[in-house]
């Protein structure tokens, strides 16, 4: 339903490199990102590129906290993380 199989390598990287406690925030960020985009009916068109770039950043920074920061930096329509007000608007309309 989320059409997010391209996220599997990122999740595998997190699972194999970090403890459950260390990766919890990163997994929560990924889940929030995907669900908010799905609820907002936004495209999944560039997920393959986006998650490849995220994986490269994780390899470089070696910090699971980089996931949320990376997703928040996305500003193109094909990748931005819908904010609370965006989701509220979609749910009301």
N, C-alpha and C positions, 0 to 999 in steps of 0.2 A: 504493500500500500504506500509506503514511503518512497519507493523506487530509489533505494539508497544502497544497492549492493556495492557501489564504488567506495563506500566507507569501510568496508571489511579490512583492507590493509592497514588503515589507521587504527582501527580497534585492535587488530592483531599486534601491532607495534606497541600499543599501550599495555595490552595484557602480558606480553612477553618481556617488557622492560621495567614495569613498575608494579609495586604492591597494590592491592585493592584500595587501600586508603589513599595512596598517592595518585591513582588514576581516577578516583571517584569524581572529582570536579571536572576533569576533562570529559568523561563519559556523560556527565550531566549536561555539559555545554553542548556536546554533539547532539544529544537527545533533544534538548530544547531547540536547537537550531533547526533540526529536521522537522520536528512537530510544528513549530511556528511557521515554517515555510509551507508545509503541507496544508495547515489550516488556512493560511493566507492564499492558497492556490497559486503559489509561485513556481516557476519552472525549475526542473531538475537538470536542465540542459547542460550546464557546465560543471556538474558535480565531479565528473571524472578528473578534470583539470584542477578544480579547487582542492579535492582531497589529495591529489598527488602533490600539489604545492604545500599543503599542510603537512604531509608526511615528510617532505624535504625539510621543512622548518623544524619539525620535531627531531629529525636526525641531527640537524645543525645545533639546535639549542639544548637538546637532551633535557627538556623540562615539560612535564605534562601540563603545567599551567599555561604554556604557550598556545594551547588549543583555543581557549576562550578569547585571548587577545587577537589571535589570527582571524577568527571568525568575525569579531567585532570590527576589524579593519576593512572587511569586504564592503565596498560601497556600490558596486555595479548591481543592477536589478537582478542579474542572474546569480548573485551570491550574497546579497546583504542579509543580515540577521534581523528579522522583524522585531521591532521594539514592542513593549506592552501596548502602547497606544495604537500601533498598527494592527495588532491582533484584536484588540477591543473593537476597532472600527469594522474589521471584517466580520466579527461575530455579530455585531449589531445590524449589519446590512445584508 
